[in-house]
Amino acid sequence: VIGLQGYALGKAIIIAKPQEAENQPRTEKIALIAQTTQKQDDFKDAEQILAAKAEQFIAANTICNHTRRNHQATREVAAQVDAMIVIGGHNSSNTKKLAQISKEADIDVFHIETLAELDLNIVQGYGRVGVTAGASTPEHIIEEVVKRMSDVEKMGSAISANESKLDQNKNIEPEALEQSAAPQEDAVYQPPVEEAPCCCGDAAAEDAPCCCGDAAAEETPCCCGDVAVEESPCCCGDAAAEETPCCCGDVAVEESPCPCDDSAMEETPCRGDDTTEEATTEEATTEDKDDNADKSIDSFAQTYGDMKEIRRGARVKGTVVQVKDDELLVDIGGKSEGVLSSSELNADDAKNIHERFKVGDEIDVLILRKENQEGYPILSKRRVDQDLAWDRLAQLKQDKEIVSGMVTDVVKGGLLVDVGLRGFVPASLVALGYVEDLSVYIGRQLDMKIIECDKNSNKLVLSAKAVLRKANAALKEKTLAEIGEGQTRAGVVRRITNFGAFVDIGGVDGLLHVSEMAWYRVNHPSDMLKEGDELDVYILGVDTENEKISLGLKQLQPSPWSLAADKYPEGSVISAKVMRTTTFGAFLEIEPGVEGLVHISQLAHHRVEKTEDVVKPGDIVEVKVLSVDPEAKRMSLSIKATLSQDDAIAEQEEADLTENVPLEADAPAEDSK
């Protein structure tokens, strides 16, 4: 309703009942639409009222057809029962409408959302109870409620039967009970007969009338036939002479025993007439009944086949009978094939459905619904695969095995991996060290250990770090036993800090300090290295006890000072860059790793008070090499030695002029007039 109001730009008028339409003023144009779950009668009443209030009127019946049918069916059921149970959400508009319709039948209505809210006294307290449910109510909840009501009803019927027998005894007159209990002196004791045998049975006393009738006479119909006539053959046997009265009569001739007699029963069973089928003799043994039952079962199986019970939630084996682009038809032994939609396959199987499945393939499926609107069961293979995957992973966890999976995505706090199910790897368990950017792992295959596997909570947590740690343990022990100072080892940069980089050299990390990275000054390790770089490093020191290793990188390169004397001989003039200034001069970079000092006295021919008066960091200047000491890594330079005599005179004059300029405070004041 809120959505419809939004489409109407907030100008729509919302009414809950047809009576509210009476309050609307007359206007030129009116359009009427309905919430899809509204009652059909309410819509028609509102339509009739509003049509009379507008010159132009449009009514769009937007009530769902299924809702209409459901409302009508609920109305019909409510008229035939003593109470109604409505199943659905307490806040559902559709379910509330069903409850209102049920109340219109003037019966008690009970609105429940789940089986837990069902009061079993409802079933026992009413003669007939109806059930209806909202369109969005899950089918399994409806089935659970109906089944529970049926079970209670059966139990109540059994109790009522027992109570009725007790009531019959209670209704007997007390005098009758006393008379029946009092002893009778004149009575002749007769052995109790639980069931009087029929004259067609084992024996018939001469004095006893036929058990099937009040008296045995020629005019009395035979218990086995319609009429017993002297001229007629015995109704119970194959043939009887005229002298032979019916086996149901008073006399039985010895020469012509009744075919119903004991001696003939085994070989010639009594045929009787059409009613014999209903009056089965007590001689039928339990084995005969069992044999007949087995024959019936065999006959049914031959006719209908081995039909399985289709039960929602059951996992069964089926055979593929047809492969379509978006679904499979699977024979699961029921009355009709089940439908397996591609949405209930895993993504890879659904994408390659014709390659993965062939007619005749046997697959395990889960029954989601007993049947859809067309009567076909709805199946799922994806959920079976998930169940099997949970079982497989639980077993792998128990056996402490390693599982392999591909990283599919990066989420907050870690990685998502596909191991047959979607698992989570926390960021702290991805690698041995800290990983700044987890996105580099997307698409990579990881070996992992299962940390937590809980099917009920759908929780699967894995650790790649545990596998790496275990694999590195043996390698680390081997490396520490073999490593020594002065060796060169291959390594991988694992982590970068402000003071250096940690390099994995075979199961153990060593520290490459920033000062050992190059012969020249390195401002930050990231200027030279990045995580994942492979490089050779020099072993400067090993502390096996504390597992600390010092590494160097510049040691693998020749020192620039070893060639400085030859490259920059004394007296040569070269270009250099001013790196920093001090009170006693300036340091200049000749090349990376080689620096020289220009003393303040060598900056100019005149006296220099501050180094910054002549040069500043970043300046490129010409200098003359005064001396080179490779062992001490020192080089003396001079700027003034590169200046000509004319330049020296010009500098001196400029310096003198600067010194002789009077200060502003010392300048003579102008005469004021």
C-alpha positions in Angstrom: 0.0 0.0 0.0 2.9 2.4 0.8 4.4 1.5 -2.6 1.1 2.3 -4.4 0.9 5.6 -2.5 4.4 6.4 -3.7 3.5 5.8 -7.3 0.5 8.2 -6.8 2.9 10.9 -5.5 1.2 10.8 -2.1 -2.1 12.0 -3.6 -4.0 8.7 -3.3 -6.8 8.3 -0.7 -6.5 5.0 1.2 -9.7 3.3 2.6 -9.8 0.1 4.6 -13.5 -0.6 4.3 -16.2 0.0 1.6 -18.1 2.1 4.2 -15.3 4.7 4.1 -16.1 5.3 0.4 -19.4 6.8 1.5 -17.5 9.7 3.0 -15.7 10.6 -0.2 -17.0 13.8 -2.0 -18.4 13.8 -5.5 -15.8 14.6 -8.1 -15.2 14.6 -11.8 -12.8 11.6 -12.1 -12.1 8.7 -9.8 -9.9 5.6 -10.3 -10.1 2.6 -8.0 -7.4 0.0 -7.5 -7.0 -2.6 -4.7 -4.3 -4.3 -2.7 -3.7 -7.7 -4.2 -4.9 -9.5 -1.0 -8.2 -7.6 -0.5 -11.5 -9.3 -0.3 -13.4 -9.4 -3.6 -16.7 -8.4 -2.0 -15.2 -5.4 -0.4 -13.8 -4.3 -3.7 -17.2 -4.7 -5.5 -19.0 -2.7 -2.8 -16.4 0.1 -2.9 -16.7 0.1 -6.7 -20.5 0.5 -6.6 -20.3 3.3 -4.1 -17.6 5.3 -5.9 -19.0 4.8 -9.4 -22.0 6.9 -8.3 -19.8 9.7 -7.1 -17.8 10.5 -10.3 -18.6 11.5 -13.9 -15.8 9.4 -15.1 -15.0 6.2 -13.1 -12.3 3.5 -13.7 -12.0 0.4 -11.6 -8.9 -1.9 -12.0 -9.4 -5.1 -10.1 -5.9 -5.9 -9.1 -6.8 -8.6 -6.6 -4.7 -11.7 -7.2 -6.6 -14.6 -8.7 -5.1 -17.0 -6.3 -6.2 -14.8 -3.4 -9.7 -14.7 -4.8 -9.8 -18.5 -4.9 -8.3 -18.8 -1.5 -10.9 -16.4 -0.1 -13.8 -18.3 -1.7 -12.4 -21.7 -0.5 -12.0 -20.3 3.0 -15.6 -19.0 3.0 -16.9 -22.4 1.9 -14.9 -24.4 4.5 -15.9 -22.0 7.3 -19.6 -22.6 6.6 -19.2 -26.3 7.2 -17.0 -26.4 10.4 -17.3 -25.6 14.0 -13.9 -23.8 14.2 -11.3 -22.5 11.9 -7.5 -22.4 12.1 -5.7 -19.8 10.0 -2.0 -20.4 9.5 0.3 -17.4 8.6 2.2 -14.4 9.8 0.5 -12.3 12.5 1.4 -9.2 10.5 0.4 -10.6 7.1 -2.5 -8.7 5.5 -3.4 -11.7 3.4 -3.7 -14.0 6.5 -5.7 -11.3 8.4 -8.2 -11.2 5.5 -8.6 -15.0 5.8 -9.3 -14.7 9.5 -11.9 -12.0 8.9 -13.7 -14.2 6.2 -13.7 -17.1 8.6 -15.3 -15.0 11.4 -18.1 -14.0 9.1 -19.4 -17.6 9.4 -19.9 -17.0 13.2 -17.4 -19.6 14.3 -14.3 -19.5 16.5 -11.2 -18.6 14.6 -7.6 -19.2 15.8 -4.8 -17.4 14.0 -1.4 -19.2 14.4 2.0 -18.7 12.8 3.7 -21.9 13.6 3.0 -25.4 15.0 4.2 -24.3 18.4 1.2 -21.9 18.7 -1.3 -24.7 18.1 -3.5 -25.5 21.1 -4.3 -29.2 20.9 -7.5 -28.6 22.8 -9.0 -27.0 19.7 -9.1 -30.3 17.9 -10.6 -32.1 20.9 -13.1 -29.4 21.8 -14.8 -29.0 18.4 -16.6 -31.5 16.2 -15.2 -30.3 12.9 -12.2 -28.0 12.5 -11.1 -26.3 9.2 -7.6 -25.2 8.2 -6.6 -22.4 5.8 -3.3 -20.6 5.2 -1.9 -17.5 3.6 -0.3 -17.6 0.2 3.2 -17.0 1.6 2.9 -19.6 4.4 5.6 -22.3 4.0 4.1 -25.6 2.9 6.0 -27.6 5.5 4.3 -25.6 8.3 0.9 -26.4 6.9 1.7 -30.1 6.7 3.0 -30.1 10.3 -0.2 -28.5 11.6 -2.5 -30.8 9.7 -0.6 -33.9 10.7 -0.5 -33.0 14.3 -4.3 -32.4 14.3 -4.9 -35.7 12.6 -2.8 -37.6 15.2 -4.7 -36.0 18.0 -8.0 -36.7 16.3 -7.1 -40.4 16.0 -6.0 -40.6 19.6 -9.3 -38.9 20.7 -11.3 -41.4 18.7 -9.7 -44.4 20.5 -10.3 -42.8 23.9 -14.0 -42.2 23.0 -14.5 -45.8 22.0 -13.2 -47.0 25.4 -15.3 -44.5 27.3 -18.5 -45.6 25.5 -18.0 -49.2 26.6 -17.7 -48.0 30.2 -20.8 -45.9 29.8 -22.9 -49.0 28.6 -22.0 -50.8 31.9 -23.0 -47.7 33.9 -26.4 -47.6 32.3 -27.5 -51.1 33.4 -30.1 -51.2 36.2 -28.6 -52.0 39.6 -31.2 -54.7 40.1 -30.2 -56.3 36.8 -26.6 -56.4 37.9 -27.6 -58.0 41.3 -29.7 -60.6 39.6 -27.0 -61.5 37.2 -24.5 -61.7 40.0 -26.8 -63.9 42.3 -26.6 -67.7 42.1 -29.5 -69.6 40.6 -30.3 -72.9 42.3 -32.5 -74.4 39.5 -30.2 -73.6 36.8 -28.3 -76.4 35.1 -24.7 -75.7 34.5 -23.9 -75.4 30.8 -20.3 -75.1 29.6 -19.7 -71.6 28.2 -19.4 -71.3 24.5 -17.6 -68.3 23.4 -18.7 -68.6 19.8 -21.4 -71.1 18.8 -20.1 -73.0 15.8 -22.3 -72.7 12.7 -24.0 -75.8 11.5 -21.7 -75.5 8.6 -18.8 -75.7 11.0 -17.2 -78.5 13.0 -20.2 -79.8 14.7 -24.0 -79.2 15.1 -25.9 -80.6 18.0 -29.2 -82.4 17.1 -31.1 -80.4 19.7 -29.4 -77.1 18.8 -31.1 -75.0 16.2 -28.9 -73.7 13.4 -26.6 -70.9 14.7 -27.7 -68.8 11.7 -31.4 -69.0 12.4 -33.9 -69.2 15.2 -35.1 -72.7 14.2 -34.2 -75.4 11.8 -37.2 -76.3 9.7 -37.7 -77.2 6.1 -39.3 -73.9 5.6 -36.4 -72.1 7.3 -33.9 -70.6 4.9 -30.6 -72.3 5.1 -27.9 -70.2 6.7 -25.9 -70.7 3.6 -28.5 -70.3 1.0 -31.8 -68.7 0.3 -34.2 -71.7 0.7 -33.6 -75.4 1.6 -36.0 -77.7 -0.4 -36.1 -81.4 -0.2 -35.8 -81.8 -3.9 -33.0 -79.2 -4.0 -29.4 -80.3 -3.6 -27.7 -79.1 -0.4 -26.9 -75.5 -0.6 -23.5 -76.2 1.0 -22.3 -79.1 -0.9 -21.7 -80.1 -4.5 -24.7 -82.5 -4.5 -27.1 -84.1 -2.0 -29.7 -86.8 -2.5 -33.4 -86.3 -1.8 -33.1 -88.3 1.3 -30.3 -86.2 2.5 -31.7 -83.1 4.3 -29.8 -80.0 4.1 -26.7 -79.9 6.3 -28.3 -77.2 8.2 -31.2 -79.4 9.1 -31.9 -81.5 12.2 -30.7 -84.9 10.8 -27.6 -85.8 8.9 -27.6 -89.2 7.2 -24.5 -91.1 7.8 -24.3 -92.4 4.3 -24.4 -88.9 2.9 -22.3 -86.8 5.1 -22.7 -83.1 4.5 -19.9 -81.8 2.4 -19.5 -79.2 5.1 -18.6 -81.9 7.7 -15.2 -82.1 9.2 -14.2 -85.0 7.0 -14.9 -83.0 3.9 -13.8 -79.5 4.9 -10.2 -80.0 4.0 -10.8 -81.3 0.6 -14.1 -79.7 -0.3 -14.5 -76.2 1.1 -18.0 -74.9 1.6 -19.1 -72.9 -1.4 -22.2 -71.3 0.0 -23.7 -68.5 -2.1 -22.5 -65.0 -2.8 -22.6 -64.2 0.9 -19.9 -66.7 1.8 -17.2 -64.2 1.0 -18.4 -62.0 3.8 -18.8 -64.9 6.3 -15.3 -66.2 6.3 -15.0 -69.3 8.4 -12.9 -69.4 11.5 -10.9 -72.3 10.0 -8.8 -69.9 7.9 -5.4 -70.1 9.5 -3.0 -67.3 9.9 -0.7 -68.9 7.4 -3.4 -68.8 4.7 -4.0 -65.1 5.4 -0.3 -64.3 5.2 0.0 -66.2 1.9 -3.0 -64.3 0.5 -1.4 -61.0 1.6 1.9 -61.9 0.0 0.1 -62.8 -3.2 -1.7 -59.5 -3.1 1.5 -57.6 -2.6 3.2 -59.5 -5.4 0.3 -58.7 -7.7 0.4 -55.0 -6.8 4.1 -54.9 -7.4 3.8 -56.6 -10.8 1.0 -54.2 -11.8 2.4 -50.9 -10.4 6.1 -51.6 -9.9 8.2 -50.8 -6.9 6.7 -47.4 -6.1 8.6 -45.4 -3.5 7.1 -43.1 -0.9 7.6 -39.5 -1.9 8.4 -37.6 1.3 9.4 -34.0 1.6 13.0 -33.6 2.8 14.0 -37.2 1.8 17.3 -37.8 0.0 16.8 -40.4 -2.7 18.7 -41.8 -5.7 17.2 -41.2 -9.1 17.8 -41.8 -12.8 18.0 -39.0 -15.3 15.4 -39.6 -18.0 15.6 -36.2 -19.9 18.1 -33.4 -20.1 16.8 -29.9 -21.0 18.6 -26.6 -21.2 17.3 -25.4 -17.9 16.2 -28.5 -16.1 16.5 -32.3 -15.7 13.7 -34.9 -15.4 14.6 -37.5 -12.9 12.9 -40.8 -12.1 12.8 -41.3 -8.4 10.4 -44.2 -8.3 7.3 -42.2 -7.8 4.1 -41.9 -9.8 5.8 -39.2 -11.9 9.3 -37.9 -12.7 10.8 -35.2 -10.5 11.8 -31.8 -11.9 15.4 -30.7 -11.1 15.8 -27.1 -12.1 19.2 -25.7 -13.1 18.9 -23.3 -10.1 19.2 -26.4 -7.9 22.5 -27.4 -9.5 25.8 -26.0 -8.6 27.0 -23.2 -10.8 29.4 -25.3 -12.8 26.9 -28.1 -13.4 24.2 -25.6 -14.4 26.5 -23.9 -16.9 27.5 -27.2 -18.6 24.2 -29.2 -18.0 24.4 -31.1 -21.3 28.0 -32.1 -20.8 27.6 -33.1 -17.1 24.4 -35.1 -17.3 23.3 -37.9 -19.7 20.1 -40.0 -19.8 20.6 -43.0 -17.6 22.9 -41.2 -15.1 22.2 -42.0 -11.4 22.3 -39.0 -9.1 21.4 -38.3 -5.5 18.7 -35.6 -5.1 16.7 -34.0 -2.3 12.9 -33.8 -2.4 12.0 -30.1 -1.8 8.3 -30.5 -2.5 6.1 -33.5 -3.0 4.6 -32.0 -6.1 4.1 -28.7 -7.9 1.0 -27.4 -9.6 1.5 -29.9 -12.4 1.9 -32.8 -10.0 5.7 -33.2 -10.4 8.0 -33.5 -7.4 10.5 -30.7 -7.0 14.1 -31.8 -6.5 17.5 -30.4 -5.6 21.0 -31.8 -6.3 22.8 -28.7 -5.1 21.6 -29.2 -1.5 22.6 -32.9 -1.6 26.0 -31.8 -2.9 26.2 -29.4 0.0 25.3 -32.1 2.5 27.9 -34.4 1.0 30.4 -31.6 1.1 29.7 -30.9 4.8 30.1 -34.6 5.5 33.4 -34.7 3.5 34.8 -31.6 5.2 33.8 -32.8 8.7 35.7 -36.0 8.0 38.7 -34.1 6.7 38.7 -32.0 9.9 38.5 -35.1 12.1 41.4 -36.7 10.2 43.3 -33.4 10.3 43.7 -33.4 6.5 44.6 -30.5 4.2 41.9 -29.1 1.8 42.6 -27.1 -1.3 40.4 -24.3 -2.6 40.4 -21.2 -4.7 40.1 -17.6 -3.4 36.9 -16.1 -4.8 36.5 -12.8 -3.1 37.8 -10.4 -0.4 35.5 -9.4 2.4 35.8 -7.5 5.6 38.3 -9.3 7.8 39.5 -12.0 5.3 39.0 -14.1 2.2 36.2 -16.2 0.8 37.3 -19.6 -0.6 35.6 -22.3 -2.6 36.2 -25.8 -1.2 32.9 -27.4 -2.4 31.3 -25.0 0.1 32.0 -21.3 0.7 34.5 -21.0 3.5 36.1 -18.0 5.3 39.8 -17.5 5.9 40.5 -14.7 8.5 43.1 -12.1 7.4 45.3 -13.2 10.3 45.3 -16.8 9.0 46.1 -16.1 5.3 49.9 -16.0 5.5 52.8 -16.3 8.0 53.1 -12.5 8.2 50.9 -9.5 7.9 49.3 -9.0 4.5 48.5 -5.4 3.6 46.5 -6.1 0.4 44.4 -9.2 0.4 43.2 -8.7 -3.2 46.4 -10.1 -4.5 45.1 -13.6 -3.4 41.9 -13.5 -5.6 42.1 -16.4 -8.1 45.0 -18.1 -6.2 44.8 -21.7 -5.0 45.4 -22.2 -1.3 46.1 -25.2 0.8 44.3 -24.9 4.1 43.5 -26.6 7.4 39.9 -26.7 8.6 39.6 -24.8 11.9 35.8 -24.9 12.3 33.2 -27.0 10.4 29.6 -26.6 11.7 26.8 -27.5 9.4 24.0 -26.4 11.7 25.3 -22.8 11.9 26.6 -22.9 8.3 30.1 -22.0 9.6 33.3 -23.0 7.8 36.6 -21.4 8.9 39.9 -22.3 7.4 43.6 -21.4 7.9 46.3 -21.2 5.2 48.8 -20.0 7.8 48.5 -23.3 9.7 49.6 -25.2 6.6 52.4 -22.8 5.8 53.6 -22.9 9.4 53.8 -26.7 9.4 55.5 -26.8 6.0 58.0 -24.1 7.1 58.9 -25.8 10.4 61.0 -28.5 8.8 62.5 -26.1 6.3 63.3 -23.6 9.1 65.2 -26.3 11.1 67.2 -27.2 8.1 68.1 -23.6 7.2 69.3 -22.8 10.7 71.5 -25.8 10.7 73.1 -24.9 7.4 73.3 -21.1 7.4 76.5 -19.2 8.2 78.1 -15.8 8.0 79.4 -14.8 4.6 76.9 -17.0 2.7 74.7 -15.7 -0.1 71.1 -16.9 0.1 68.0 -16.4 -2.1 65.1 -14.8 -0.4 61.7 -13.3 -0.7 60.6 -9.9 0.8 57.8 -10.7 3.2 57.4 -7.4 5.1 58.7 -3.8 4.9 59.0 -1.5 7.8 60.5 2.0 8.4 63.8 0.6 9.5 64.2 -2.2 6.9 62.7 -5.3 5.4 62.1 -8.9 6.6 63.3 -11.4 4.0 62.3 -15.2 4.0 65.5 -17.1 3.3 64.1 -20.6 3.7 61.6 -21.0 6.6 63.1 -18.2 8.6 63.1 -14.5 8.3 66.2 -12.3 8.4 66.3 -8.5 8.8 67.8 -6.4 6.0 68.4 -3.1 7.7 68.0 0.1 5.6 71.6 1.0 6.1 72.7 -2.3 4.5 70.6 -2.0 1.4 72.9 0.2 -0.7 76.3 2.0 -0.5 74.4 5.3 -0.6 71.8 6.7 1.7 68.3 5.2 1.4 65.5 7.3 2.7 63.0 4.5 3.1 63.1 0.7 2.3 60.1 1.0 0.0 62.3 3.2 -2.3 64.2 0.0 -3.2 62.0 -3.0 -2.4 58.4 -4.1 -2.3 56.7 -7.2 -0.7 57.1 -10.3 -2.8 60.4 -9.2 -4.4 62.8 -12.1 -4.9 66.5 -11.2 -4.4 69.9 -12.5 -3.2 71.1 -11.4 0.2 74.3 -11.6 2.1 74.5 -13.2 5.6 76.1 -10.7 7.9 75.4 -12.5 11.2 73.5 -15.5 12.7 72.1 -15.9 16.2 70.9 -19.5 16.1 69.8 -19.5 19.7 67.4 -16.6 19.3 66.8 -17.3 15.6 67.9 -13.9 14.5 69.7 -13.3 11.2 71.2 -10.0 9.9 71.2 -9.6 6.1 72.9 -7.2 3.7 72.3 -6.3 0.1 75.0 -3.8 -0.7 77.7 -6.3 0.1 76.8 -8.1 -3.1 77.7 -5.0 -5.1 81.3 -3.5 -5.5 81.9 -0.5 -3.3 82.0 2.7 -5.3 85.0 3.8 -3.2 87.1 1.0 -4.5 87.0 2.7 -7.9 86.8 6.3 -6.7 90.6 6.9 -6.9 90.8 5.9 -10.5 87.6 7.6 -11.6 88.2 10.9 -9.7 92.0 11.5 -9.6 93.4 14.5 -7.7 93.2 17.8 -9.7 90.2 16.7 -11.8 87.2 18.9 -12.0 83.8 17.3 -11.8 80.2 18.2 -11.2 78.6 17.4 -7.9 75.3 17.9 -6.1 75.0 19.6 -2.8 73.4 17.2 -0.4 73.6 19.0 3.0 75.3 22.0 4.6 77.0 22.4 7.9 78.8 25.1 9.8 82.1 23.9 8.5 81.2 23.3 4.9 79.0 21.3 2.5 78.8 17.6 1.6 78.5 16.9 -2.1 77.4 13.7 -3.8 79.8 12.7 -6.6 77.9 9.5 -7.4 75.6 7.2 -5.3 77.7 6.0 -2.4 80.5 8.5 -2.9 80.4 11.9 -1.2 83.0 14.6 -0.7 83.4 17.6 1.6 83.9 21.2 0.5 85.3 23.0 3.5 84.0 26.4 4.2 87.4 27.8 3.4 87.2 26.2 -0.1 83.8 27.8 -1.0 85.2 31.1 -2.2 88.3 33.3 -2.4 86.8 35.7 0.1 85.9 35.0 3.7 82.6 33.2 4.0 80.6 33.6 7.2 77.9 31.0 6.5 78.0 28.1 4.1 74.4 28.9 2.9 75.7 32.3 1.6 77.4 30.4 -1.2 75.6 27.0 -1.7 72.5 25.4 -0.6 71.1 21.7 -0.8 70.2 20.7 -4.3 72.7 23.0 -6.1 74.8 21.5 -8.8 78.3 23.0 -8.8 81.8 22.5 -10.3 84.4 21.2 -7.9 88.0 20.3 -8.0 89.2 17.1 -6.4 91.9 17.9 -3.9 92.4 14.4 -2.4 90.9 10.9 -2.3 91.1 8.3 0.5 89.3 5.1 -0.5 89.9 3.3 2.7 88.6 6.1 4.9 86.0 6.9 2.3 86.8 10.5 2.2 87.3 13.0 -0.6 88.3 16.7 -0.3 86.8 19.1 -2.8 87.1 22.8 -3.6 84.9 25.2 -5.3 87.2 28.3 -5.2 89.9 26.3 -7.0 87.6 26.2 -10.0 87.2 30.0 -10.1 89.3 32.1 -12.5 91.4 35.1 -11.3 88.8 37.5 -12.8 86.1 35.7 -10.9 88.1 35.9 -7.8 88.6 39.7 -8.2 84.9 40.2 -8.9 84.0 38.1 -5.8 86.3 40.1 -3.6 84.9 43.5 -4.8 81.4 42.2 -4.3 82.3 41.1 -0.8 84.0 44.4 0.0 81.0 46.4 -1.3 78.7 44.3 0.9 80.9 44.9 3.9 81.1 48.7 3.4 77.4 49.3 2.9 76.3 51.3 6.0 73.4 50.0 8.1 70.1 51.9 7.9 70.5 53.0 11.5 73.9 54.5 10.8 72.8 56.5 7.8 72.8 60.4 8.4 69.4 61.8 9.0 68.0 64.4 6.5 67.7 68.0 7.7 64.2 68.9 8.6 63.1 72.2 7.3 
